[in-house]
Amino acid sequence: MAINCRTSLKTCLTFISFSFAFLVSPALAGAAPFDPDSPWLLGDWGGYRKHLADEGVKFQIDYNMESAANLAGGYRSSTTMRYADQWVFGSTIDLEKLLNWKGAEFQATLNNRSGKDLTPYINDPRAGGLSNLQGISARGDYLRLTQFWINQKLFNNWLEVKLGRLTTNEDFATSGVGMFENWAMGGGQPGHWRNDRWYDGPISQWGGRFKLNLPQHVYFQVGVYNQNRANFQKANGFRFDMGHGLGNLIPVELGWQPRLGQDKLLGNYRLGMYYSSVKGGDYHSWKDGAYHHQRHAYGGYLMAEQQLFAMKGDNTRGLSVSFQYVMNDHRTAKLDNYQSLALVWKGPFDSRPGDEIGIGMARIHVNNDYNKMRRDQNAANDVSSYDDPSYLPLQQGSEWNYELYYNVKATRWLNLRPSLQVVTKPGAVRQVNDALIGGLSADISF
């Protein structure tokens, strides 16, 4: 079954709006909306929200926005500002509390993205960018079903089985450090640099994840995700049809999430690899304007995140470090390796314990074999000048991304986050000037 949300988008939004109004009407009548000490802008719905949570039903209603302006440099040097946002409507149901179904949990989430992305304006359009300055603008601007799954814990929680419509990065290569606007920092990095095989959220796909929870905070998990490019199409935001799949992505991950020392400093260590049964062009076989061989894809990743110290014994405050590395195969991947390093300080000031400072850098490297193919294409087209409109710019070496932000915890339900980004050699095209980007993000929980 497939619901065509192109024709029913208005109906979908109307249903959500009426449902939302019904749920929050008690808050407008009896609770305290806009209370800075409440986790939600609309309060506790007159006590109903807490009552429902006690019964096992929790709601997520969030709004996120990211704006960015080109202050200097880039392919188009004029100051240009773009704004992107998303709404997230979700519900988590503890089936053990609600139905006495031991160890079971259900999650349903809708996501709607809209707006414009600044990234194309700082990159040569003939080559495109590598990073994304406003990560929230990726994966298309339309309403879609992002999560629709059930997770079952078995054998005294040693085994977890999750089945349904899943997003890969909710379980694999998941980061807990930083609130960066540029998606070159943060979680889900394998999907950013292999996004023709590994589909991060809000794209969902049919799949399953099987996780073993081992002693000493160690776990091992494997996933199987059906790869269907129809999930990218605007008309398929609510696609349930399992037909026309191209193959499967199989990620495997070994993780360790300790709490170290007297202050129980949180660590997040993940070592993973993936295999995709979907075939794509082999750069080594490019000749006479075509690929002569198709190959499966594979790669691996490493994540190491650790809180280094706590502030006055409070482990909700303190300095954390994050390092990530991704490797993709040379035959089919345009981007063959990536590294990032970030430092995040939560609660840097006693007077502002909820604020956060983050600084990060990332390197994105272009596969030399991809570059060789571009040279061959230019030679076949008999063009050699960068200024020729038909020339394919060479993406050589690496693009570097840097970001500094300060997150203001204005209330428990509102975050405001100004930032500065620097992108050196955008798109890894040496003819494009480095860019300086100013940004402002906000997160609101309703």
MOUR-V850323 format. One record per residue. N is the residue number from 1. PSI is psi in whole degrees, -180 to 180 (* if undefined). NEAR is the number of other C-alpha atoms within 10 Angstrom. Layout:
[[N PSI NEAR] [N PSI NEAR]]
This chain:
[[1 138 9] [2 131 12] [3 122 14] [4 100 14] [5 -6 19] [6 -40 14] [7 -21 10] [8 15 12] [9 -44 16] [10 -41 11] [11 -43 11] [12 -48 13] [13 -38 13] [14 -43 12] [15 -45 12] [16 -42 14] [17 -45 12] [18 -38 10] [19 -44 11] [20 -45 13] [21 -39 13] [22 -42 11] [23 -37 15] [24 -7 20] [25 -37 14] [26 -34 18] [27 -41 21] [28 -26 16] [29 -41 11] [30 -17 13] [31 -166 18] [32 83 17] [33 151 19] [34 15 17] [35 119 15] [36 -19 15] [37 -4 11] [38 146 17] [39 -13 17] [40 140 23] [41 -39 22] [42 16 21] [43 -158 25] [44 19 22] [45 45 21] [46 28 19] [47 -11 13] [48 -34 15] [49 -45 19] [50 -40 14] [51 -45 14] [52 -39 14] [53 -40 16] [54 -29 13] [55 -7 16] [56 8 17] [57 116 18] [58 149 17] [59 146 18] [60 121 15] [61 105 17] [62 146 18] [63 131 18] [64 138 18] [65 150 22] [66 123 26] [67 152 25] [68 142 26] [69 139 23] [70 107 23] [71 -28 18] [72 148 19] [73 -161 20] [74 -180 26] [75 -40 19] [76 110 17] [77 -10 17] [78 151 14] [79 120 12] [80 132 15] [81 139 17] [82 151 17] [83 131 20] [84 151 22] [85 172 22] [86 148 20] [87 140 17] [88 122 18] [89 117 19] [90 163 19] [91 131 17] [92 126 17] [93 118 21] [94 101 23] [95 -19 20] [96 -43 14] [97 -42 17] [98 -42 16] [99 6 12] [100 30 10] [101 99 12] [102 128 14] [103 15 17] [104 143 20] [105 143 20] [106 140 19] [107 132 20] [108 133 19] [109 132 20] [110 143 20] [111 134 21] [112 116 20] [113 150 23] [114 172 18] [115 -170 16] [116 153 20] [117 136 22] [118 -22 21] [119 -45 24] [120 -23 18] [121 -19 21] [122 -3 29] [123 152 24] [124 120 20] [125 -19 13] [126 -16 12] [127 -37 17] [128 169 18] [129 170 21] [130 -53 24] [131 180 23] [132 116 19] [133 -33 30] [134 92 26] [135 -26 21] [136 -14 26] [137 -5 24] [138 160 20] [139 15 16] [140 149 17] [141 85 18] [142 166 18] [143 135 25] [144 161 26] [145 116 23] [146 -35 25] [147 138 25] [148 79 20] [149 164 20] [150 136 20] [151 126 20] [152 124 19] [153 136 17] [154 161 14] [155 54 8] [156 41 9] [157 12 13] [158 -32 13] [159 136 17] [160 135 19] [161 120 17] [162 128 20] [163 146 18] [164 -148 19] [165 116 25] [166 156 30] [167 135 24] [168 -42 28] [169 -3 20] [170 -18 15] [171 -32 16] [172 137 27] [173 41 27] [174 124 17] [175 149 22] [176 9 15] [177 123 23] [178 155 24] [179 49 19] [180 147 25] [181 -40 28] [182 130 23] [183 3 21] [184 -12 29] [185 154 29] [186 -167 24] [187 175 21] [188 26 23] [189 -36 28] [190 -35 30] [191 -23 19] [192 -36 23] [193 2 24] [194 50 23] [195 4 13] [196 -7 14] [197 -41 27] [198 112 26] [199 108 27] [200 167 24] [201 153 19] [202 8 26] [203 128 23] [204 159 27] [205 159 28] [206 136 21] [207 -174 21] [208 153 21] [209 133 22] [210 121 17] [211 131 21] [212 120 18] [213 108 16] [214 168 14] [215 164 9] [216 36 10] [217 25 13] [218 145 15] [219 160 18] [220 132 18] [221 152 20] [222 143 19] [223 157 22] [224 120 21] [225 124 24] [226 130 25] [227 117 25] [228 111 21] [229 -13 14] [230 -22 16] [231 -16 20] [232 -14 15] [233 142 12] [234 -33 16] [235 -8 20] [236 31 20] [237 -23 26] [238 41 20] [239 123 20] [240 -9 15] [241 130 15] [242 3 13] [243 168 10] [244 22 11] [245 147 14] [246 -20 15] [247 -158 16] [248 145 20] [249 131 22] [250 98 20] [251 147 23] [252 135 19] [253 135 21] [254 127 18] [255 157 22] [256 124 18] [257 74 17] [258 166 16] [259 108 16] [260 143 14] [261 -177 9] [262 -33 8] [263 1 15] [264 58 15] [265 126 20] [266 132 19] [267 156 21] [268 98 21] [269 125 21] [270 133 23] [271 122 18] [272 166 21] [273 163 21] [274 158 20] [275 135 18] [276 128 22] [277 -5 17] [278 133 19] [279 147 15] [280 172 17] [281 139 17] [282 113 21] [283 -32 25] [284 -24 16] [285 5 14] [286 124 19] [287 138 13] [288 39 10] [289 17 11] [290 157 13] [291 140 14] [292 -6 13] [293 148 14] [294 142 15] [295 153 15] [296 169 17] [297 152 23] [298 166 22] [299 -176 20] [300 169 19] [301 158 21] [302 136 21] [303 133 22] [304 113 19] [305 136 22] [306 131 22] [307 128 24] [308 -37 15] [309 161 20] [310 154 20] [311 112 18] [312 39 10] [313 1 13] [314 107 13] [315 2 18] [316 -7 16] [317 151 22] [318 -180 21] [319 133 21] [320 152 23] [321 146 20] [322 132 24] [323 136 21] [324 147 24] [325 135 19] [326 136 24] [327 132 21] [328 157 23] [329 150 17] [330 -21 21] [331 -33 22] [332 -9 23] [333 128 26] [334 -39 21] [335 112 22] [336 -20 22] [337 157 23] [338 143 24] [339 148 21] [340 154 22] [341 132 19] [342 147 23] [343 132 20] [344 128 23] [345 111 24] [346 136 23] [347 52 22] [348 -24 17] [349 140 13] [350 -33 11] [351 -14 8] [352 67 13] [353 -17 16] [354 -6 19] [355 171 21] [356 139 23] [357 134 20] [358 142 22] [359 135 22] [360 160 24] [361 148 20] [362 144 25] [363 128 19] [364 119 23] [365 136 23] [366 135 23] [367 127 23] [368 -32 17] [369 -34 19] [370 -41 23] [371 -40 18] [372 -39 17] [373 -41 19] [374 -40 18] [375 -43 18] [376 -36 15] [377 -42 19] [378 -41 18] [379 -41 12] [380 -31 12] [381 -2 13] [382 45 11] [383 140 16] [384 -8 14] [385 132 12] [386 -31 12] [387 -8 10] [388 125 10] [389 -25 10] [390 -2 14] [391 138 20] [392 108 21] [393 140 26] [394 129 22] [395 94 27] [396 138 18] [397 -129 18] [398 151 23] [399 137 24] [400 137 24] [401 137 26] [402 143 21] [403 140 25] [404 129 20] [405 160 24] [406 118 20] [407 122 22] [408 117 18] [409 83 18] [410 -44 14] [411 178 18] [412 -20 17] [413 2 21] [414 125 20] [415 136 18] [416 133 17] [417 92 22] [418 151 18] [419 160 22] [420 136 19] [421 147 26] [422 129 20] [423 117 24] [424 134 22] [425 64 24] [426 133 30] [427 9 32] [428 30 26] [429 115 22] [430 -22 17] [431 -11 16] [432 131 19] [433 151 19] [434 150 20] [435 142 22] [436 123 20] [437 131 23] [438 139 19] [439 161 24] [440 126 19] [441 159 23] [442 145 17] [443 128 18] [444 128 19] [445 122 19] [446 * 21]]
